[in-house]
Amino acid sequence: MRVNKIREVIKENPKTRLFIQFSIIRAIYGFSVLGFAYLLTEILNIDFEIRTILVPIAFLMLTNRLIKYYQNKKN
């Protein structure tokens, strides 16, 4: 019954389907980056702290968004 409701919502709103697909892809990407970072810290014999990995990634994502924002603002 719930599955049918979900299918109806997705049929009525195609953007919902795209949002769900995007969310799943982003979650898989995030976990793979985190896993790769953990593996890298183990190879380099560095203590694994999630802040050590996530802060540079967050900084790069923020600067990328700011660059795109200002490029779109110029046009």
PQR file with spaces between the fields and no chain letter, atoms N, CA, C, O and H, PARSE charges and radii, in Angstrom:
ATOM       1  N    MET     1       0.817   -1.193    0.000 -0.4000 1.5000
ATOM       2  CA   MET     1       0.000    0.000    0.000 -0.0000 2.0000
ATOM       3  C    MET     1       0.864    1.262    0.000  0.5500 1.7000
ATOM       4  O    MET     1       0.597    2.195   -0.756 -0.5500 1.4000
ATOM       5  N    ARG     2       1.886    1.294    0.833 -0.4000 1.5000
ATOM       6  CA   ARG     2       2.767    2.459    0.869 -0.0000 2.0000
ATOM       7  C    ARG     2       3.553    2.603   -0.428  0.5500 1.7000
ATOM       8  O    ARG     2       3.808    3.711   -0.899 -0.5500 1.4000
ATOM       9  H    ARG     2       2.104    0.535    1.448  0.4000 1.0000
ATOM      10  N    VAL     3       3.929    1.461   -0.994 -0.4000 1.5000
ATOM      11  CA   VAL     3       4.693    1.496   -2.244 -0.0000 2.0000
ATOM      12  C    VAL     3       3.864    2.139   -3.347  0.5500 1.7000
ATOM      13  O    VAL     3       4.388    2.922   -4.140 -0.5500 1.4000
ATOM      14  H    VAL     3       3.722    0.560   -0.611  0.4000 1.0000
ATOM      15  N    ASN     4       2.588    1.820   -3.406 -0.4000 1.5000
ATOM      16  CA   ASN     4       1.716    2.416   -4.421 -0.0000 2.0000
ATOM      17  C    ASN     4       1.589    3.920   -4.229  0.5500 1.7000
ATOM      18  O    ASN     4       1.565    4.672   -5.203 -0.5500 1.4000
ATOM      19  H    ASN     4       2.161    1.184   -2.763  0.4000 1.0000
ATOM      20  N    LYS     5       1.509    4.362   -2.980 -0.4000 1.5000
ATOM      21  CA   LYS     5       1.437    5.803   -2.710 -0.0000 2.0000
ATOM      22  C    LYS     5       2.713    6.499   -3.160  0.5500 1.7000
ATOM      23  O    LYS     5       2.674    7.585   -3.738 -0.5500 1.4000
ATOM      24  H    LYS     5       1.528    3.751   -2.189  0.4000 1.0000
ATOM      25  N    ILE     6       3.840    5.858   -2.887 -0.4000 1.5000
ATOM      26  CA   ILE     6       5.120    6.435   -3.302 -0.0000 2.0000
ATOM      27  C    ILE     6       5.193    6.504   -4.823  0.5500 1.7000
ATOM      28  O    ILE     6       5.639    7.509   -5.376 -0.5500 1.4000
ATOM      29  H    ILE     6       3.872    4.976   -2.418  0.4000 1.0000
ATOM      30  N    ARG     7       4.763    5.457   -5.496 -0.4000 1.5000
ATOM      31  CA   ARG     7       4.773    5.457   -6.966 -0.0000 2.0000
ATOM      32  C    ARG     7       3.872    6.547   -7.525  0.5500 1.7000
ATOM      33  O    ARG     7       4.228    7.201   -8.505 -0.5500 1.4000
ATOM      34  H    ARG     7       4.401    4.641   -5.047  0.4000 1.0000
ATOM      35  N    GLU     8       2.712    6.748   -6.915 -0.4000 1.5000
ATOM      36  CA   GLU     8       1.802    7.803   -7.372 -0.0000 2.0000
ATOM      37  C    GLU     8       2.427    9.182   -7.203  0.5500 1.7000
ATOM      38  O    GLU     8       2.326   10.031   -8.089 -0.5500 1.4000
ATOM      39  H    GLU     8       2.424    6.217   -6.119  0.4000 1.0000
ATOM      40  N    VAL     9       3.070    9.398   -6.069 -0.4000 1.5000
ATOM      41  CA   VAL     9       3.719   10.693   -5.825 -0.0000 2.0000
ATOM      42  C    VAL     9       4.822   10.928   -6.841  0.5500 1.7000
ATOM      43  O    VAL     9       4.974   12.037   -7.352 -0.5500 1.4000
ATOM      44  H    VAL     9       3.153    8.709   -5.349  0.4000 1.0000
ATOM      45  N    ILE    10       5.592    9.890   -7.136 -0.4000 1.5000
ATOM      46  CA   ILE    10       6.684   10.024   -8.102 -0.0000 2.0000
ATOM      47  C    ILE    10       6.137   10.283   -9.503  0.5500 1.7000
ATOM      48  O    ILE    10       6.713   11.071  -10.253 -0.5500 1.4000
ATOM      49  H    ILE    10       5.468    8.989   -6.721  0.4000 1.0000
ATOM      50  N    LYS    11       5.035    9.632   -9.866 -0.4000 1.5000
ATOM      51  CA   LYS    11       4.435    9.871  -11.186 -0.0000 2.0000
ATOM      52  C    LYS    11       3.905   11.294  -11.302  0.5500 1.7000
ATOM      53  O    LYS    11       4.023   11.921  -12.355 -0.5500 1.4000
ATOM      54  H    LYS    11       4.567    8.992   -9.257  0.4000 1.0000
ATOM      55  N    GLU    12       3.324   11.799  -10.227 -0.4000 1.5000
ATOM      56  CA   GLU    12       2.765   13.150  -10.256 -0.0000 2.0000
ATOM      57  C    GLU    12       3.850   14.223  -10.233  0.5500 1.7000
ATOM      58  O    GLU    12       3.677   15.299  -10.805 -0.5500 1.4000
ATOM      59  H    GLU    12       3.228   11.289   -9.372  0.4000 1.0000
ATOM      60  N    ASN    13       4.959   13.930   -9.576 -0.4000 1.5000
ATOM      61  CA   ASN    13       6.051   14.901   -9.444 -0.0000 2.0000
ATOM      62  C    ASN    13       7.360   14.287   -9.925  0.5500 1.7000
ATOM      63  O    ASN    13       8.050   13.635   -9.142 -0.5500 1.4000
ATOM      64  H    ASN    13       5.100   13.056   -9.111  0.4000 1.0000
ATOM      65  N    PRO    14       7.719   14.479  -11.195 -0.5600 1.5000
ATOM      66  CA   PRO    14       8.964   13.876  -11.690  0.2800 2.0000
ATOM      67  C    PRO    14      10.210   14.433  -11.003  0.5500 1.7000
ATOM      68  O    PRO    14      11.244   13.767  -10.956 -0.5500 1.4000
ATOM      69  N    LYS    15      10.114   15.647  -10.473 -0.4000 1.5000
ATOM      70  CA   LYS    15      11.274   16.215   -9.776 -0.0000 2.0000
ATOM      71  C    LYS    15      11.569   15.456   -8.491  0.5500 1.7000
ATOM      72  O    LYS    15      12.714   15.408   -8.044 -0.5500 1.4000
ATOM      73  H    LYS    15       9.274   16.188  -10.511  0.4000 1.0000
ATOM      74  N    THR    16      10.548   14.867   -7.903 -0.4000 1.5000
ATOM      75  CA   THR    16      10.747   14.070   -6.688 -0.0000 2.0000
ATOM      76  C    THR    16      11.622   12.864   -6.988  0.5500 1.7000
ATOM      77  O    THR    16      12.509   12.528   -6.203 -0.5500 1.4000
ATOM      78  H    THR    16       9.617   14.906   -8.267  0.4000 1.0000
ATOM      79  N    ARG    17      11.380   12.217   -8.110 -0.4000 1.5000
ATOM      80  CA   ARG    17      12.192   11.059   -8.496 -0.0000 2.0000
ATOM      81  C    ARG    17      13.647   11.470   -8.686  0.5500 1.7000
ATOM      82  O    ARG    17      14.559   10.782   -8.228 -0.5500 1.4000
ATOM      83  H    ARG    17      10.660   12.490   -8.748  0.4000 1.0000
ATOM      84  N    LEU    18      13.858   12.590   -9.360 -0.4000 1.5000
ATOM      85  CA   LEU    18      15.221   13.065   -9.575 -0.0000 2.0000
ATOM      86  C    LEU    18      15.896   13.422   -8.255  0.5500 1.7000
ATOM      87  O    LEU    18      17.084   13.159   -8.068 -0.5500 1.4000
ATOM      88  H    LEU    18      13.117   13.149   -9.732  0.4000 1.0000
ATOM      89  N    PHE    19      15.132   14.023   -7.340 -0.4000 1.5000
ATOM      90  CA   PHE    19      15.685   14.377   -6.036 -0.0000 2.0000
ATOM      91  C    PHE    19      16.095   13.132   -5.260  0.5500 1.7000
ATOM      92  O    PHE    19      17.148   13.117   -4.622 -0.5500 1.4000
ATOM      93  H    PHE    19      14.167   14.236   -7.492  0.4000 1.0000
ATOM      94  N    ILE    20      15.271   12.089   -5.311 -0.4000 1.5000
ATOM      95  CA   ILE    20      15.598   10.838   -4.613 -0.0000 2.0000
ATOM      96  C    ILE    20      16.845   10.204   -5.221  0.5500 1.7000
ATOM      97  O    ILE    20      17.729    9.749   -4.495 -0.5500 1.4000
ATOM      98  H    ILE    20      14.416   12.101   -5.829  0.4000 1.0000
ATOM      99  N    GLN    21      16.919   10.172   -6.544 -0.4000 1.5000
ATOM     100  CA   GLN    21      18.101    9.613   -7.200 -0.0000 2.0000
ATOM     101  C    GLN    21      19.346   10.414   -6.846  0.5500 1.7000
ATOM     102  O    GLN    21      20.398    9.839   -6.565 -0.5500 1.4000
ATOM     103  H    GLN    21      16.202   10.542   -7.134  0.4000 1.0000
ATOM     104  N    PHE    22      19.230   11.742   -6.859 -0.4000 1.5000
ATOM     105  CA   PHE    22      20.358   12.598   -6.522 -0.0000 2.0000
ATOM     106  C    PHE    22      20.807   12.358   -5.083  0.5500 1.7000
ATOM     107  O    PHE    22      22.005   12.305   -4.806 -0.5500 1.4000
ATOM     108  H    PHE    22      18.375   12.208   -7.087  0.4000 1.0000
ATOM     109  N    SER    23      19.855   12.213   -4.174 -0.4000 1.5000
ATOM     110  CA   SER    23      20.184   11.990   -2.764 -0.0000 2.0000
ATOM     111  C    SER    23      20.918   10.672   -2.572  0.5500 1.7000
ATOM     112  O    SER    23      21.875   10.595   -1.803 -0.5500 1.4000
ATOM     113  H    SER    23      18.881   12.256   -4.399  0.4000 1.0000
ATOM     114  N    ILE    24      20.472    9.641   -3.267 -0.4000 1.5000
ATOM     115  CA   ILE    24      21.124    8.335   -3.147 -0.0000 2.0000
ATOM     116  C    ILE    24      22.542    8.396   -3.695  0.5500 1.7000
ATOM     117  O    ILE    24      23.474    7.886   -3.073 -0.5500 1.4000
ATOM     118  H    ILE    24      19.694    9.704   -3.893  0.4000 1.0000
ATOM     119  N    ILE    25      22.706    9.013   -4.847 -0.4000 1.5000
ATOM     120  CA   ILE    25      24.039    9.129   -5.449 -0.0000 2.0000
ATOM     121  C    ILE    25      24.960    9.936   -4.548  0.5500 1.7000
ATOM     122  O    ILE    25      26.127    9.584   -4.373 -0.5500 1.4000
ATOM     123  H    ILE    25      21.949    9.427   -5.352  0.4000 1.0000
ATOM     124  N    ARG    26      24.446   11.010   -3.982 -0.4000 1.5000
ATOM     125  CA   ARG    26      25.263   11.852   -3.106 -0.0000 2.0000
ATOM     126  C    ARG    26      25.664   11.104   -1.835  0.5500 1.7000
ATOM     127  O    ARG    26      26.786   11.262   -1.353 -0.5500 1.4000
ATOM     128  H    ARG    26      23.499   11.297   -4.125  0.4000 1.0000
ATOM     129  N    ALA    27      24.763   10.296   -1.294 -0.4000 1.5000
ATOM     130  CA   ALA    27      25.086    9.516   -0.098 -0.0000 2.0000
ATOM     131  C    ALA    27      26.167    8.484   -0.401  0.5500 1.7000
ATOM     132  O    ALA    27      27.095    8.305    0.387 -0.5500 1.4000
ATOM     133  H    ALA    27      23.852   10.168   -1.686  0.4000 1.0000
ATOM     134  N    ILE    28      26.048    7.810   -1.533 -0.4000 1.5000
ATOM     135  CA   ILE    28      27.062    6.821   -1.920 -0.0000 2.0000
ATOM     136  C    ILE    28      28.406    7.504   -2.122  0.5500 1.7000
ATOM     137  O    ILE    28      29.438    6.989   -1.692 -0.5500 1.4000
ATOM     138  H    ILE    28      25.294    7.955   -2.173  0.4000 1.0000
ATOM     139  N    TYR    29      28.396    8.653   -2.769 -0.4000 1.5000
ATOM     140  CA   TYR    29      29.633    9.398   -2.991 -0.0000 2.0000
ATOM     141  C    TYR    29      30.252    9.818   -1.659  0.5500 1.7000
ATOM     142  O    TYR    29      31.462    9.696   -1.469 -0.5500 1.4000
ATOM     143  H    TYR    29      27.557    9.071   -3.118  0.4000 1.0000
ATOM     144  N    GLY    30      29.433   10.305   -0.750 -0.4000 1.5000
ATOM     145  CA   GLY    30      29.942   10.748    0.551 -0.0000 2.0000
ATOM     146  C    GLY    30      30.566    9.615    1.341  0.5500 1.7000
ATOM     147  O    GLY    30      31.638    9.779    1.922 -0.5500 1.4000
ATOM     148  H    GLY    30      28.450   10.404   -0.904  0.4000 1.0000
ATOM     149  N    PHE    31      29.901    8.460    1.368 -0.4000 1.5000
ATOM     150  CA   PHE    31      30.450    7.325    2.100 -0.0000 2.0000
ATOM     151  C    PHE    31      31.722    6.800    1.443  0.5500 1.7000
ATOM     152  O    PHE    31      32.635    6.357    2.139 -0.5500 1.4000
ATOM     153  H    PHE    31      29.030    8.326    0.895  0.4000 1.0000
ATOM     154  N    SER    32      31.794    6.842    0.119 -0.4000 1.5000
ATOM     155  CA   SER    32      33.008    6.369   -0.542 -0.0000 2.0000
ATOM     156  C    SER    32      34.173    7.312   -0.273  0.5500 1.7000
ATOM     157  O    SER    32      35.303    6.859   -0.088 -0.5500 1.4000
ATOM     158  H    SER    32      31.052    7.202   -0.446  0.4000 1.0000
ATOM     159  N    VAL    33      33.914    8.620   -0.249 -0.4000 1.5000
ATOM     160  CA   VAL    33      34.975    9.579    0.075 -0.0000 2.0000
ATOM     161  C    VAL    33      35.443    9.377    1.506  0.5500 1.7000
ATOM     162  O    VAL    33      36.643    9.387    1.782 -0.5500 1.4000
ATOM     163  H    VAL    33      32.996    8.988   -0.399  0.4000 1.0000
ATOM     164  N    LEU    34      34.499    9.195    2.411 -0.4000 1.5000
ATOM     165  CA   LEU    34      34.852    8.980    3.812 -0.0000 2.0000
ATOM     166  C    LEU    34      35.636    7.682    3.990  0.5500 1.7000
ATOM     167  O    LEU    34      36.602    7.641    4.752 -0.5500 1.4000
ATOM     168  H    LEU    34      33.525    9.187    2.187  0.4000 1.0000
ATOM     169  N    GLY    35      35.228    6.628    3.294 -0.4000 1.5000
ATOM     170  CA   GLY    35      35.947    5.359    3.372 -0.0000 2.0000
ATOM     171  C    GLY    35      37.346    5.461    2.790  0.5500 1.7000
ATOM     172  O    GLY    35      38.296    4.910    3.346 -0.5500 1.4000
ATOM     173  H    GLY    35      34.443    6.662    2.675  0.4000 1.0000
ATOM     174  N    PHE    36      37.476    6.165    1.672 -0.4000 1.5000
ATOM     175  CA   PHE    36      38.798    6.366    1.073 -0.0000 2.0000
ATOM     176  C    PHE    36      39.687    7.180    2.003  0.5500 1.7000
ATOM     177  O    PHE    36      40.874    6.887    2.143 -0.5500 1.4000
ATOM     178  H    PHE    36      36.705    6.613    1.220  0.4000 1.0000
ATOM     179  N    ALA    37      39.125    8.190    2.632 -0.4000 1.5000
ATOM     180  CA   ALA    37      39.903    9.009    3.561 -0.0000 2.0000
ATOM     181  C    ALA    37      40.356    8.181    4.762  0.5500 1.7000
ATOM     182  O    ALA    37      41.487    8.324    5.227 -0.5500 1.4000
ATOM     183  H    ALA    37      38.160    8.428    2.519  0.4000 1.0000
ATOM     184  N    TYR    38      39.474    7.319    5.263 -0.4000 1.5000
ATOM     185  CA   TYR    38      39.854    6.446    6.383 -0.0000 2.0000
ATOM     186  C    TYR    38      40.989    5.516    5.973  0.5500 1.7000
ATOM     187  O    TYR    38      41.945    5.322    6.725 -0.5500 1.4000
ATOM     188  H    TYR    38      38.555    7.203    4.886  0.4000 1.0000
ATOM     189  N    LEU    39      40.879    4.942    4.780 -0.4000 1.5000
ATOM     190  CA   LEU    39      41.931    4.055    4.289 -0.0000 2.0000
ATOM     191  C    LEU    39      43.249    4.806    4.141  0.5500 1.7000
ATOM     192  O    LEU    39      44.309    4.285    4.486 -0.5500 1.4000
ATOM     193  H    LEU    39      40.103    5.099    4.169  0.4000 1.0000
ATOM     194  N    LEU    40      43.180    6.018    3.632 -0.4000 1.5000
ATOM     195  CA   LEU    40      44.382    6.830    3.457 -0.0000 2.0000
ATOM     196  C    LEU    40      45.025    7.160    4.798  0.5500 1.7000
ATOM     197  O    LEU    40      46.249    7.119    4.920 -0.5500 1.4000
ATOM     198  H    LEU    40      42.319    6.441    3.352  0.4000 1.0000
ATOM     199  N    THR    41      44.218    7.486    5.805 -0.4000 1.5000
ATOM     200  CA   THR    41      44.789    7.786    7.122 -0.0000 2.0000
ATOM     201  C    THR    41      45.416    6.540    7.747  0.5500 1.7000
ATOM     202  O    THR    41      46.400    6.645    8.478 -0.5500 1.4000
ATOM     203  H    THR    41      43.223    7.519    5.706  0.4000 1.0000
ATOM     204  N    GLU    42      44.856    5.368    7.467 -0.4000 1.5000
ATOM     205  CA   GLU    42      45.453    4.134    7.985 -0.0000 2.0000
ATOM     206  C    GLU    42      46.783    3.846    7.291  0.5500 1.7000
ATOM     207  O    GLU    42      47.733    3.399    7.934 -0.5500 1.4000
ATOM     208  H    GLU    42      44.056    5.283    6.873  0.4000 1.0000
ATOM     209  N    ILE    43      46.855    4.097    5.995 -0.4000 1.5000
ATOM     210  CA   ILE    43      48.097    3.854    5.255 -0.0000 2.0000
ATOM     211  C    ILE    43      49.191    4.809    5.715  0.5500 1.7000
ATOM     212  O    ILE    43      50.345    4.413    5.880 -0.5500 1.4000
ATOM     213  H    ILE    43      46.083    4.460    5.473  0.4000 1.0000
ATOM     214  N    LEU    44      48.818    6.077    5.922 -0.4000 1.5000
ATOM     215  CA   LEU    44      49.800    7.078    6.339 -0.0000 2.0000
ATOM     216  C    LEU    44      50.054    7.065    7.839  0.5500 1.7000
ATOM     217  O    LEU    44      50.863    7.845    8.340 -0.5500 1.4000
ATOM     218  H    LEU    44      47.881    6.399    5.788  0.4000 1.0000
ATOM     219  N    ASN    45      49.367    6.185    8.557 -0.4000 1.5000
ATOM     220  CA   ASN    45      49.525    6.041   10.000 -0.0000 2.0000
ATOM     221  C    ASN    45      49.203    7.343   10.743  0.5500 1.7000
ATOM     222  O    ASN    45      49.935    7.768   11.638 -0.5500 1.4000
ATOM     223  H    ASN    45      48.710    5.551    8.150  0.4000 1.0000
ATOM     224  N    ILE    46      48.100    7.953   10.349 -0.4000 1.5000
ATOM     225  CA   ILE    46      47.615    9.177   10.984 -0.0000 2.0000
ATOM     226  C    ILE    46      46.370    8.805   11.777  0.5500 1.7000
ATOM     227  O    ILE    46      45.595    7.944   11.361 -0.5500 1.4000
ATOM     228  H    ILE    46      47.505    7.608    9.623  0.4000 1.0000
ATOM     229  N    ASP    47      46.180    9.456   12.916 -0.4000 1.5000
ATOM     230  CA   ASP    47      44.949    9.212   13.684 -0.0000 2.0000
ATOM     231  C    ASP    47      43.755    9.672   12.869  0.5500 1.7000
ATOM     232  O    ASP    47      43.754   10.775   12.322 -0.5500 1.4000
ATOM     233  H    ASP    47      46.809   10.156   13.254  0.4000 1.0000
ATOM     234  N    PHE    48      42.744    8.829   12.789 -0.4000 1.5000
ATOM     235  CA   PHE    48      41.550    9.142   12.004 -0.0000 2.0000
ATOM     236  C    PHE    48      40.615   10.010   12.827  0.5500 1.7000
ATOM     237  O    PHE    48      40.090    9.584   13.855 -0.5500 1.4000
ATOM     238  H    PHE    48      42.745    7.933   13.233  0.4000 1.0000
ATOM     239  N    GLU    49      40.417   11.221   12.363 -0.4000 1.5000
ATOM     240  CA   GLU    49      39.414   12.106   12.942 -0.0000 2.0000
ATOM     241  C    GLU    49      38.549   12.593   11.798  0.5500 1.7000
ATOM     242  O    GLU    49      39.050   13.027   10.761 -0.5500 1.4000
ATOM     243  H    GLU    49      40.843   11.567   11.527  0.4000 1.0000
ATOM     244  N    ILE    50      37.264   12.515   11.998 -0.4000 1.5000
ATOM     245  CA   ILE    50      36.351   12.876   10.913 -0.0000 2.0000
ATOM     246  C    ILE    50      36.492   14.351   10.542  0.5500 1.7000
ATOM     247  O    ILE    50      36.295   14.724    9.386 -0.5500 1.4000
ATOM     248  H    ILE    50      36.857   12.162   12.841  0.4000 1.0000
ATOM     249  N    ARG    51      36.835   15.186   11.523 -0.4000 1.5000
ATOM     250  CA   ARG    51      37.018   16.615   11.225 -0.0000 2.0000
ATOM     251  C    ARG    51      38.194   16.835   10.280  0.5500 1.7000
ATOM     252  O    ARG    51      38.166   17.739    9.445 -0.5500 1.4000
ATOM     253  H    ARG    51      36.995   14.883   12.462  0.4000 1.0000
ATOM     254  N    THR    52      39.228   16.005   10.417 -0.4000 1.5000
ATOM     255  CA   THR    52      40.402   16.137    9.556 -0.0000 2.0000
ATOM     256  C    THR    52      40.036   15.923    8.096  0.5500 1.7000
ATOM     257  O    THR    52      40.624   16.540    7.208 -0.5500 1.4000
ATOM     258  H    THR    52      39.251   15.271   11.096  0.4000 1.0000
ATOM     259  N    ILE    53      39.079   15.061    7.848 -0.4000 1.5000
ATOM     260  CA   ILE    53      38.680   14.748    6.480 -0.0000 2.0000
ATOM     261  C    ILE    53      37.595   15.684    5.981  0.5500 1.7000
ATOM     262  O    ILE    53      37.655   16.151    4.843 -0.5500 1.4000
ATOM     263  H    ILE    53      38.602   14.559    8.569  0.4000 1.0000
ATOM     264  N    LEU    54      36.600   15.966    6.818 -0.4000 1.5000
ATOM     265  CA   LEU    54      35.436   16.708    6.350 -0.0000 2.0000
ATOM     266  C    LEU    54      35.658   18.209    6.224  0.5500 1.7000
ATOM     267  O    LEU    54      35.021   18.846    5.385 -0.5500 1.4000
ATOM     268  H    LEU    54      36.551   15.586    7.742  0.4000 1.0000
ATOM     269  N    VAL    55      36.533   18.789    7.023 -0.4000 1.5000
ATOM     270  CA   VAL    55      36.747   20.241    6.944 -0.0000 2.0000
ATOM     271  C    VAL    55      37.333   20.649    5.591  0.5500 1.7000
ATOM     272  O    VAL    55      36.808   21.581    4.982 -0.5500 1.4000
ATOM     273  H    VAL    55      37.050   18.272    7.704  0.4000 1.0000
ATOM     274  N    PRO    56      38.390   20.005    5.085 -0.5600 1.5000
ATOM     275  CA   PRO    56      38.874   20.400    3.755  0.2800 2.0000
ATOM     276  C    PRO    56      37.854   20.160    2.645  0.5500 1.7000
ATOM     277  O    PRO    56      37.752   20.954    1.710 -0.5500 1.4000
ATOM     278  N    ILE    57      37.100   19.066    2.746 -0.4000 1.5000
ATOM     279  CA   ILE    57      36.079   18.791    1.733 -0.0000 2.0000
ATOM     280  C    ILE    57      35.003   19.864    1.772  0.5500 1.7000
ATOM     281  O    ILE    57      34.577   20.354    0.726 -0.5500 1.4000
ATOM     282  H    ILE    57      37.183   18.421    3.506  0.4000 1.0000
ATOM     283  N    ALA    58      34.560   20.232    2.969 -0.4000 1.5000
ATOM     284  CA   ALA    58      33.545   21.281    3.104 -0.0000 2.0000
ATOM     285  C    ALA    58      34.069   22.610    2.581  0.5500 1.7000
ATOM     286  O    ALA    58      33.332   23.354    1.935 -0.5500 1.4000
ATOM     287  H    ALA    58      34.905   19.834    3.819  0.4000 1.0000
ATOM     288  N    PHE    59      35.327   22.914    2.851 -0.4000 1.5000
ATOM     289  CA   PHE    59      35.922   24.159    2.362 -0.0000 2.0000
ATOM     290  C    PHE    59      35.957   24.180    0.838  0.5500 1.7000
ATOM     291  O    PHE    59      35.619   25.193    0.226 -0.5500 1.4000
ATOM     292  H    PHE    59      35.926   22.309    3.376  0.4000 1.0000
ATOM     293  N    LEU    60      36.361   23.075    0.221 -0.4000 1.5000
ATOM     294  CA   LEU    60      36.400   23.008   -1.241 -0.0000 2.0000
ATOM     295  C    LEU    60      35.006   23.130   -1.846  0.5500 1.7000
ATOM     296  O    LEU    60      34.824   23.799   -2.863 -0.5500 1.4000
ATOM     297  H    LEU    60      36.635   22.252    0.718  0.4000 1.0000
ATOM     298  N    MET    61      34.023   22.484   -1.222 -0.4000 1.5000
ATOM     299  CA   MET    61      32.655   22.568   -1.737 -0.0000 2.0000
ATOM     300  C    MET    61      32.119   23.991   -1.622  0.5500 1.7000
ATOM     301  O    MET    61      31.454   24.483   -2.534 -0.5500 1.4000
ATOM     302  H    MET    61      34.170   21.940   -0.396  0.4000 1.0000
ATOM     303  N    LEU    62      32.410   24.651   -0.502 -0.4000 1.5000
ATOM     304  CA   LEU    62      31.933   26.015   -0.302 -0.0000 2.0000
ATOM     305  C    LEU    62      32.572   26.966   -1.307  0.5500 1.7000
ATOM     306  O    LEU    62      31.880   27.802   -1.888 -0.5500 1.4000
ATOM     307  H    LEU    62      32.950   24.251    0.239  0.4000 1.0000
ATOM     308  N    THR    63      33.879   26.852   -1.518 -0.4000 1.5000
ATOM     309  CA   THR    63      34.528   27.740   -2.479 -0.0000 2.0000
ATOM     310  C    THR    63      34.017   27.469   -3.892  0.5500 1.7000
ATOM     311  O    THR    63      33.849   28.403   -4.676 -0.5500 1.4000
ATOM     312  H    THR    63      34.440   26.173   -1.046  0.4000 1.0000
ATOM     313  N    ASN    64      33.770   26.211   -4.221 -0.4000 1.5000
ATOM     314  CA   ASN    64      33.234   25.878   -5.539 -0.0000 2.0000
ATOM     315  C    ASN    64      31.862   26.514   -5.741  0.5500 1.7000
ATOM     316  O    ASN    64      31.575   27.056   -6.808 -0.5500 1.4000
ATOM     317  H    ASN    64      33.907   25.452   -3.583  0.4000 1.0000
ATOM     318  N    ARG    65      31.013   26.445   -4.709 -0.4000 1.5000
ATOM     319  CA   ARG    65      29.680   27.061   -4.812 -0.0000 2.0000
ATOM     320  C    ARG    65      29.781   28.574   -4.929  0.5500 1.7000
ATOM     321  O    ARG    65      29.035   29.192   -5.689 -0.5500 1.4000
ATOM     322  H    ARG    65      31.246   26.004   -3.842  0.4000 1.0000
ATOM     323  N    LEU    66      30.701   29.173   -4.181 -0.4000 1.5000
ATOM     324  CA   LEU    66      30.860   30.627   -4.257 -0.0000 2.0000
ATOM     325  C    LEU    66      31.343   31.057   -5.637  0.5500 1.7000
ATOM     326  O    LEU    66      30.882   32.066   -6.172 -0.5500 1.4000
ATOM     327  H    LEU    66      31.307   28.672   -3.563  0.4000 1.0000
ATOM     328  N    ILE    67      32.264   30.299   -6.210 -0.4000 1.5000
ATOM     329  CA   ILE    67      32.758   30.620   -7.552 -0.0000 2.0000
ATOM     330  C    ILE    67      31.625   30.533   -8.566  0.5500 1.7000
ATOM     331  O    ILE    67      31.474   31.421   -9.405 -0.5500 1.4000
ATOM     332  H    ILE    67      32.638   29.480   -5.775  0.4000 1.0000
ATOM     333  N    LYS    68      30.829   29.469   -8.492 -0.4000 1.5000
ATOM     334  CA   LYS    68      29.694   29.335   -9.416 -0.0000 2.0000
ATOM     335  C    LYS    68      28.682   30.452   -9.214  0.5500 1.7000
ATOM     336  O    LYS    68      28.121   30.966  -10.182 -0.5500 1.4000
ATOM     337  H    LYS    68      30.952   28.748   -7.810  0.4000 1.0000
ATOM     338  N    TYR    69      28.446   30.832   -7.963 -0.4000 1.5000
ATOM     339  CA   TYR    69      27.482   31.893   -7.665 -0.0000 2.0000
ATOM     340  C    TYR    69      27.925   33.211   -8.289  0.5500 1.7000
ATOM     341  O    TYR    69      27.126   33.897   -8.927 -0.5500 1.4000
ATOM     342  H    TYR    69      28.901   30.415   -7.177  0.4000 1.0000
ATOM     343  N    TYR    70      29.190   33.566   -8.107 -0.4000 1.5000
ATOM     344  CA   TYR    70      29.659   34.840   -8.643 -0.0000 2.0000
ATOM     345  C    TYR    70      29.790   34.818  -10.162  0.5500 1.7000
ATOM     346  O    TYR    70      29.636   35.855  -10.807 -0.5500 1.4000
ATOM     347  H    TYR    70      29.839   33.009   -7.588  0.4000 1.0000
ATOM     348  N    GLN    71      30.071   33.650  -10.744 -0.4000 1.5000
ATOM     349  CA   GLN    71      30.095   33.560  -12.202 -0.0000 2.0000
ATOM     350  C    GLN    71      28.702   33.757  -12.771  0.5500 1.7000
ATOM     351  O    GLN    71      28.541   34.432  -13.788 -0.5500 1.4000
ATOM     352  H    GLN    71      30.195   32.807  -10.220  0.4000 1.0000
ATOM     353  N    ASN    72      27.691   33.179  -12.133 -0.4000 1.5000
ATOM     354  CA   ASN    72      26.310   33.364  -12.586 -0.0000 2.0000
ATOM     355  C    ASN    72      25.827   34.781  -12.342  0.5500 1.7000
ATOM     356  O    ASN    72      25.004   35.298  -13.097 -0.5500 1.4000
ATOM     357  H    ASN    72      27.821   32.631  -11.307  0.4000 1.0000
ATOM     358  N    LYS    73      26.331   35.407  -11.300 -0.4000 1.5000
ATOM     359  CA   LYS    73      25.918   36.772  -10.978 -0.0000 2.0000
ATOM     360  C    LYS    73      26.435   37.761  -12.029  0.5500 1.7000
ATOM     361  O    LYS    73      25.774   38.757  -12.325 -0.5500 1.4000
ATOM     362  H    LYS    73      27.000   34.987  -10.687  0.4000 1.0000
ATOM     363  N    LYS    74      27.613   37.484  -12.588 -0.4000 1.5000
ATOM     364  CA   LYS    74      28.174   38.362  -13.622 -0.0000 2.0000
ATOM     365  C    LYS    74      27.330   38.331  -14.889  0.5500 1.7000
ATOM     366  O    LYS    74      27.172   39.349  -15.563 -0.5500 1.4000
ATOM     367  H    LYS    74      28.150   36.675  -12.348  0.4000 1.0000
ATOM     368  N    ASN    75      26.795   37.168  -15.207 -0.4000 1.5000
ATOM     369  CA   ASN    75      26.024   37.021  -16.458 -0.0000 2.0000
ATOM     370  C    ASN    75      24.677   37.560  -16.318  0.5500 1.7000
ATOM     371  O    ASN    75      23.895   37.521  -17.268 -0.5500 1.4000
ATOM     372  H    ASN    75      26.924   36.341  -14.660  0.4000 1.0000
